[in-house]
Amino acid sequence: MKDNIANISRRNFVKGFALSGLVLAVGLPGISAAEEAKKYGRDGMPHGWVDNPLVFVSIAEDGTVTIVAHRSEMGQGVRTSLPMVVADEMEADWAQVKVVQAYGDEEKFGNQDTDGSRSVRHFFMPMRNVGAAARMMLETAAAALWSVPVSEVKAMNHKVVHEATGRTVGFGELAQSASKLPVPERESLIYKDASDFRYIGKSDMKLADGEVIATGQTEYGMDIRLENMVYAVVAHPPAYGETLASYDDKETLKVPGVIKTLTLPSSAPPAVFNPLGGVVVVAENTWAAIQGREKLKIEWNSGPNSDYESAAFRKQMQASANQKGGKVLRQLGDSYQVLEDAEATISADYYIPHLAQAPMEPPVATAYFNGDSCELWAPTQAPQASRDTVAKWLELKPEQVKVNVTLLGGGFGRKSKPDFLVEAALTSKALGGKPVKLVWTREDDIQHSYFHTVSYEHLQAAFDENGKTQAWLHRTVAPSIASTFDASSVHQMPIEIGMGVVNIPFSIPNIQLENPAAENHTRIGWFRSVSNIPHAFAMQSFISEMAHQQNRDHKALLLELIGDDREIDPRTLRDEWNYGESPEQYPLNTGRLRRVIEHVTETANWGKSLPEGQGQGLAAHYSFVTYVAAVVEVKVSDDGELSVPKVDISVDCGPQVNPERIRSQIEGACIMGISLAMLGEISFEDGVAVQNNFDGYQVSRMNEAPAEINVHLMPANSYDDPLGGVGEPGMPPIAPALCNAIFAATKKRIRNLPIRYQLEA
């Protein structure tokens, strides 16, 4: 039984959503150039921020304090870190705190996009405001109860105390009266002194949901069950941009449990967050739906990317990278002339393939369309973008769509794109409002992702007679995320070139940075650390090559390139983005970068004598307004088997709210970085991703992880200092440090990722 899912006017959909979807997802710069005053940080994000305690905190009569977590939890600990800030400021006992997840509603909760390593960075102070206001309201209610001045009472560990008489009253007894009081103005808030923090900055904080996660008592997207629910999978077009020509479902409908088939409307480029189209198989369970899909006989219309070949495209990028010209990003002096005249020069090319986020939990969404409304349950990083996108496809108002955010089994940027929620919602509507759980298999996820871009980097440098660097040339070639929203875009946008290209803080008299054009042939999206990955790999590997050619110590040359301690306005480097942060509040501080390099090399005993076949590698990078340096130690056997005995990482992220989670994030980034460098590759033939499961797109096994990871957190001066990001900055230095260590151990230079097979004897 075939049915077509009603197709809305795609032209009107794209017209009304292409730019707004871009802003909703990441708040990209340049969209609102006409704004009177540029806004930064949390003020610059869509829907800004909210710090109303009546929105985030409720207290039961038994004293249980419930705190709302409005960002998505995917292992980074945000459902602990933000609520514990509230609990600390309001003097709540963590043992009596319950955390609940917010649904998608940014007008109520403030910006909810969980990406860009900015959840704690942006919401540390708003959550302090929430806690301080709640505490002051409780203290005011207690003072009124006792008819004493509020200055005589103080909240202490889940109760309010009148110190003069020793009287106490619990939070639960004050909840009703306190909730009716006016919320204090921000200007009147009284904050705890940092010396009195009980949770903030402490390393012994347990996850708020650690036990229920470990014991299987919480809900991931895959766990949702609704009454009378059916299950669905989609046969997507093999290559991006292909469309359905015809299909035969006779054999599919014979599979026990299969109910019917439907068709999804196709979505021509640009991708935005639109579904890919294809054939939906609806069944009584997911297994039957998968088996039914295998029986489909489908003919596809060829599309604009049906001939995409990774090998051929790599040659095109190489030609562009090695040809003078391209869009000039930044120019200082005359690098071309210096390179031509110099007695000593060096050049090298670096390549990184497409990567897939491949979270352990593939995309999944449950939808219930009810005529004039739709409710969804999904592991989404962008609940508001999900709400708005589904509403447009269903031709509803956003307030008619509710998105319930489940726990995410990993995200890494893939679950910022709500195409899979749209598929579930359209399927439920086509079934007359029957609840539907739509599941992507591992093959679906790996072959139809919003991939990390493929990248080709060309670098050159020139030295004077004393070995000092006089010129730096960098051409970066990569399809841009912008092409996901504008098919004509062929240059990296400001957020991408601001990830370690234009904002290099090097003290070099001649710098030339260029971005040749590169067309997009698949869906490109956010990936943990985004363009910092290829840029850091190329530049930090190249500096190692420069040091080797000049017979210099890598650390010494790197510090020489960075130069004296100074604060640099990123705008002077042609970086107008600066991770969305104020250039005054977040200048690029070379002293902080130097200190993490010096610290990590000291703790790792840089330059120590090692046996043959072993080596150390160094790399450092500034990303997400955080400074990270890493020393990786490797051992390579005679037959090319690689092991990593030790990794040291020094991190300066400013004030540390939850040190245990910071260490966990950096450790995870280290392992992920090594895994991607060793094994990560998505390649295309005839427009189709060759890899389709973990046998082809491999991840490191436990025995391949570093035997020892030491994370060193640099102390901050004060909690008044601006916070840096944590989830992503640990990734960029890992691959170059690993490859530099391999060179130190073997004299084999790795310029193309992944590393696998390149070490075989």
Secondary structure as UniProt FT lines:
FT   STRAND          2..4
FT   HELIX           10..26
FT   TURN            29..34
FT   HELIX           41..44
FT   TURN            46..47
FT   HELIX           53..56
FT   STRAND          57..59
FT   TURN            61..62
FT   STRAND          65..69
FT   HELIX           78..90
FT   HELIX           94..96
FT   STRAND          97..101
FT   HELIX           106..109
FT   TURN            116..117
FT   HELIX           119..146
FT   HELIX           150..152
FT   STRAND          153..156
FT   TURN            157..158
FT   STRAND          159..162
FT   TURN            163..166
FT   STRAND          167..170
FT   HELIX           171..179
FT   HELIX           186..188
FT   HELIX           194..196
FT   TURN            200..201
FT   TURN            203..204
FT   TURN            208..209
FT   HELIX           210..214
FT   TURN            215..216
FT   HELIX           221..223
FT   TURN            227..228
FT   STRAND          230..235
FT   TURN            240..241
FT   STRAND          243..248
FT   TURN            250..251
FT   HELIX           252..254
FT   TURN            256..257
FT   STRAND          258..264
FT   TURN            272..273
FT   STRAND          278..283
FT   HELIX           286..294
FT   STRAND          297..301
FT   TURN            304..307
FT   HELIX           310..321
FT   STRAND          327..332
FT   HELIX           335..341
FT   STRAND          344..352
FT   STRAND          354..355
FT   STRAND          364..369
FT   STRAND          374..378
FT   HELIX           383..394
FT   HELIX           398..400
FT   STRAND          401..405
FT   TURN            412..413
FT   HELIX           414..416
FT   HELIX           419..430
FT   TURN            431..432
FT   STRAND          436..439
FT   HELIX           442..447
FT   STRAND          451..452
FT   STRAND          455..463
FT   TURN            465..466
FT   STRAND          469..477
FT   HELIX           481..484
FT   TURN            487..488
FT   HELIX           494..497
FT   TURN            498..503
FT   STRAND          510..515
FT   TURN            528..531
FT   HELIX           532..549
FT   TURN            550..551
FT   HELIX           554..562
FT   STRAND          567..568
FT   HELIX           570..573
FT   HELIX           578..580
FT   TURN            583..585
FT   STRAND          588..589
FT   HELIX           590..603
FT   TURN            604..607
FT   TURN            612..613
FT   STRAND          614..623
FT   TURN            624..625
FT   STRAND          626..636
FT   TURN            638..639
FT   STRAND          642..652
FT   HELIX           659..679
FT   STRAND          684..685
FT   TURN            686..687
FT   STRAND          688..689
FT   TURN            694..696
FT   HELIX           702..704
FT   STRAND          709..713
FT   TURN            719..720
FT   TURN            727..730
FT   TURN            732..733
FT   HELIX           734..746
FT   TURN            756..759
//
